[in-house]
């Protein structure tokens, strides 16, 4: 039985009916990345964490919101999510110093301008247990579902973006488009701006300085409340997965606040 996940980066089919192409192909036997990484992560019966996220080389499957999730009456999302964080708040590490933590294999440093060494790729973010979800005053049901997941499972920073806002990974494939499911279910779009990678749904913050106009409304206000209360979990690791996200040690969390239009560390 096949048990290996083959990763493709920059996957495209330029001509209908023609062969598909990819810039990189990674498996335990093929690829340009270190073989130790590929052997560690390609086996889906093992860690399964290696993949083709350009910054961290984490799996593109892990953490994605899948079709059938985040639906009215659909129950809890019981897995960590994945987010992509702007360059300008991710730590600009000095030469020779890693700017990533487990489970990442690597990290982007180009364009990073942040000063907090905890805001790095691979970091786990969560709503801490001492924040009551009801106290956030969330107005929409999908935001309440996401908040519950972020408090109980968190979200991993898997890559970086030159954009001003964070993003969350969703499923788009032969079975359908998560963004279309979201709009049909809730009556408003998850995506507030176009983005060159259709597998990333941009979660725009309310900001009137962009050419597409203000992005306002209950959903956007809820995102401000959620991301404005995320903390970085500094003691997450292979021997303590989730760490403070589940055990509630205040001393192991750092506030990384997402303001109305941008992320900032305080």
C-alpha positions as CSV (number, residue, x, y, z in Angstrom):
1,X,0.0,0.0,0.0
2,X,1.4,3.4,-0.9
3,X,2.4,5.4,2.2
4,X,4.5,8.2,0.9
5,X,3.4,11.8,0.3
6,X,5.1,13.3,-2.8
7,X,5.3,17.1,-2.5
8,X,5.1,19.4,-5.6
9,X,6.0,23.1,-5.5
10,X,4.8,25.5,-8.2
11,X,2.5,22.9,-9.6
12,X,0.8,23.9,-12.9
13,X,-0.9,22.5,-16.0
14,X,-0.2,25.2,-18.6
15,X,-2.2,23.6,-21.4
16,X,-5.5,21.7,-20.9
17,X,-4.9,18.0,-21.4
18,X,-1.1,18.3,-21.3
19,X,1.2,17.0,-18.7
20,X,1.4,18.8,-15.4
21,X,4.7,20.3,-14.3
22,X,6.3,21.4,-11.0
23,X,9.3,23.4,-10.1
24,X,10.3,21.0,-7.3
25,X,9.3,17.4,-6.5
26,X,10.1,16.0,-3.1
27,X,9.9,12.4,-1.9
28,X,12.2,10.1,0.1
29,X,14.1,9.3,-3.1
30,X,13.7,12.5,-5.2
31,X,14.2,16.2,-4.5
32,X,16.8,18.9,-3.9
33,X,16.2,19.3,-0.2
34,X,18.4,17.2,2.3
35,X,17.5,13.6,2.1
36,X,17.2,13.4,5.9
37,X,14.4,15.9,5.8
38,X,12.6,14.0,3.0
39,X,12.9,10.7,4.8
40,X,11.7,12.2,8.0
41,X,8.6,13.7,6.6
42,X,7.4,11.9,3.5
43,X,6.1,8.8,5.2
44,X,2.4,9.5,6.1
45,X,2.5,6.7,8.7
46,X,5.4,8.6,10.4
47,X,5.7,12.3,11.1
48,X,4.4,13.3,7.7
49,X,5.5,16.9,8.3
50,X,7.9,17.5,5.3
51,X,6.5,19.1,2.3
52,X,6.6,22.0,-0.1
53,X,5.8,25.1,1.9
54,X,8.6,27.3,0.6
55,X,9.7,28.8,3.9
56,X,9.4,26.0,6.4
57,X,9.3,22.9,4.1
58,X,6.3,21.7,6.0
59,X,3.5,19.7,4.5
60,X,1.0,21.6,2.4
61,X,-1.7,19.3,3.8
62,X,-1.1,19.8,7.5
63,X,-3.4,22.5,9.0
64,X,-5.5,23.3,5.9
65,X,-9.2,23.9,6.4
66,X,-10.7,21.1,4.4
67,X,-14.0,20.8,2.6
68,X,-16.7,19.8,5.1
69,X,-15.1,21.8,7.9
70,X,-16.3,25.2,9.3
71,X,-19.9,24.5,8.3
72,X,-23.2,25.4,10.0
73,X,-23.8,22.7,12.7
74,X,-20.7,20.9,11.5
75,X,-19.1,20.4,14.9
76,X,-15.6,21.3,16.0
77,X,-12.4,21.6,13.9
78,X,-10.2,19.2,15.9
79,X,-6.7,19.9,14.4
80,X,-4.2,22.7,14.4
81,X,-4.6,25.3,11.6
82,X,-1.9,26.9,9.5
83,X,-1.3,30.6,9.1
84,X,1.1,32.7,7.0
85,X,2.5,35.7,8.7
86,X,3.9,38.9,7.1
87,X,7.6,39.4,6.7
88,X,7.5,42.7,8.6
89,X,6.7,41.1,12.0
90,X,8.7,37.9,11.6
91,X,12.1,38.0,13.3
92,X,15.1,39.1,11.2
93,X,17.6,36.7,12.6
94,X,21.3,37.6,12.5
95,X,23.7,35.6,10.3
96,X,24.2,32.0,11.4
97,X,21.1,32.0,13.8
98,X,18.1,29.9,13.0
99,X,14.9,31.8,12.4
100,X,12.7,28.8,12.8
101,X,11.6,26.3,15.4
102,X,10.2,22.8,15.3
103,X,8.3,21.5,13.4
104,X,9.8,23.7,10.6
105,X,12.8,22.4,8.8
106,X,13.9,25.8,7.7
107,X,12.8,29.4,7.5
108,X,12.7,32.4,5.2
109,X,14.7,35.4,6.3
110,X,14.5,37.6,3.2
111,X,12.5,40.7,3.9
112,X,11.9,39.9,7.6
113,X,11.9,43.0,9.7
114,X,10.6,41.9,13.1
115,X,12.6,42.1,16.4
116,X,10.9,39.4,18.5
117,X,13.0,36.2,18.3
118,X,9.9,34.2,19.2
119,X,8.0,35.3,16.1
120,X,9.5,32.8,13.7
121,X,8.5,30.2,11.2
122,X,7.3,27.0,12.7
123,X,6.0,28.8,15.8
124,X,2.7,27.8,17.3
125,X,0.1,30.5,18.0
126,X,-3.0,30.1,20.2
127,X,-5.6,31.9,22.1
128,X,-4.5,31.2,25.7
129,X,-6.8,29.4,28.1
130,X,-7.2,32.3,30.4
131,X,-9.1,34.3,27.7
132,X,-12.8,33.4,27.8
133,X,-14.1,33.0,24.3
134,X,-17.4,34.5,25.2
135,X,-15.6,37.6,26.4
136,X,-14.3,38.2,22.9
137,X,-17.7,39.3,21.8
138,X,-17.6,37.4,18.5
139,X,-20.5,38.1,16.2
140,X,-20.3,35.3,13.6
141,X,-20.5,31.5,14.0
142,X,-17.5,30.7,11.7
143,X,-15.4,33.0,13.9
144,X,-16.5,31.3,17.0
145,X,-15.6,27.9,15.5
146,X,-12.1,29.2,14.5
147,X,-11.6,30.7,17.9
148,X,-12.4,27.4,19.7
149,X,-9.9,25.6,17.5
150,X,-7.2,28.3,18.0
151,X,-7.6,27.9,21.8
152,X,-7.6,24.1,21.8
153,X,-5.2,23.3,19.0
154,X,-3.6,26.6,17.8
155,X,-2.1,27.4,14.4
156,X,1.4,27.0,13.0
157,X,3.2,29.7,11.1
158,X,4.2,27.8,8.0
159,X,5.5,30.5,5.7
160,X,5.9,34.2,5.1
161,X,4.3,36.8,2.9
162,X,5.3,40.3,1.8
163,X,1.7,41.3,2.2
164,X,0.5,43.4,5.2
165,X,-1.9,40.8,6.6
166,X,-2.0,37.2,7.7
167,X,-3.5,34.3,5.8
168,X,-4.9,30.9,6.5
169,X,-4.6,27.8,4.3
170,X,-7.6,26.2,2.8
171,X,-8.4,23.3,0.5
172,X,-8.8,23.9,-3.3
173,X,-8.7,20.9,-5.5
174,X,-10.7,18.4,-7.6
175,X,-13.3,17.9,-4.8
176,X,-14.1,21.6,-4.7
177,X,-13.1,25.1,-3.4
178,X,-13.3,25.8,0.3
179,X,-13.9,29.5,-0.4
180,X,-17.0,28.7,-2.4
181,X,-18.3,26.4,0.4
182,X,-17.7,29.1,3.0
183,X,-19.7,31.8,1.0
184,X,-22.5,29.4,0.3
185,X,-22.8,28.4,3.9
186,X,-22.4,31.8,5.6
187,X,-23.5,34.3,3.0
188,X,-20.3,36.4,3.0
189,X,-16.9,35.8,1.5
190,X,-13.9,34.5,3.5
191,X,-11.6,36.1,1.0
192,X,-11.3,39.9,1.1
193,X,-8.7,40.4,-1.5
194,X,-7.3,38.6,-4.5
195,X,-4.0,36.7,-3.9
196,X,-1.7,35.2,-6.4
197,X,-1.8,31.8,-4.6
198,X,-5.5,30.6,-4.7
199,X,-4.7,28.1,-1.9
200,X,-4.4,30.9,0.6
201,X,-7.5,32.7,1.7
202,X,-6.5,36.2,2.7
203,X,-8.1,37.3,6.0
204,X,-8.1,41.0,5.5
205,X,-8.2,43.3,8.5
206,X,-10.4,46.4,8.4
207,X,-8.3,49.1,6.8
208,X,-9.3,52.0,4.6
209,X,-5.9,52.7,3.0
210,X,-6.1,50.0,0.4
211,X,-7.3,50.5,-3.1
212,X,-10.1,47.9,-2.7
213,X,-11.8,50.1,-0.1
214,X,-12.7,49.3,3.5
215,X,-13.3,45.7,4.5
216,X,-15.8,46.0,7.3
217,X,-18.6,44.0,8.9
218,X,-19.0,41.4,11.6
219,X,-16.6,38.8,10.1
220,X,-13.8,41.3,9.8
221,X,-14.4,42.7,13.3
222,X,-14.3,39.1,14.6
223,X,-11.0,38.5,12.9
224,X,-9.6,41.6,14.6
225,X,-10.7,40.2,17.9
226,X,-9.3,36.8,17.3
227,X,-5.9,37.7,15.9
228,X,-5.5,40.6,18.3
229,X,-5.4,38.0,21.2
230,X,-3.1,35.4,19.7
231,X,-0.1,34.4,21.7
232,X,3.1,32.7,20.6
233,X,3.7,29.4,22.4
234,X,7.4,29.4,23.3
235,X,7.7,25.9,24.8
236,X,6.1,23.9,21.9
237,X,8.3,21.1,20.7
238,X,8.4,17.4,19.7
239,X,8.4,16.3,23.3
240,X,5.7,18.8,24.4
241,X,3.4,19.2,21.4
242,X,0.9,22.0,22.1
243,X,2.6,22.8,25.4
244,X,0.9,25.9,26.9
245,X,-1.9,25.7,24.4
246,X,-3.2,22.8,26.4
247,X,-1.5,23.2,29.8
248,X,-2.0,26.9,30.4
249,X,1.4,28.1,31.6
250,X,1.3,31.9,31.3
251,X,5.1,32.1,31.6
252,X,5.5,30.2,28.3
253,X,3.4,32.5,26.1
254,X,4.2,35.8,24.5
255,X,1.6,38.2,23.1
256,X,1.8,38.7,19.4
257,X,-1.0,41.1,18.6
258,X,-2.8,41.4,15.3
259,X,-4.1,45.0,15.0
260,X,-6.8,46.3,12.7
261,X,-4.5,46.2,9.7
262,X,-1.3,44.6,10.7
263,X,0.5,42.3,13.0
264,X,2.6,43.7,15.8
265,X,4.5,42.2,18.8
266,X,4.0,43.8,22.2
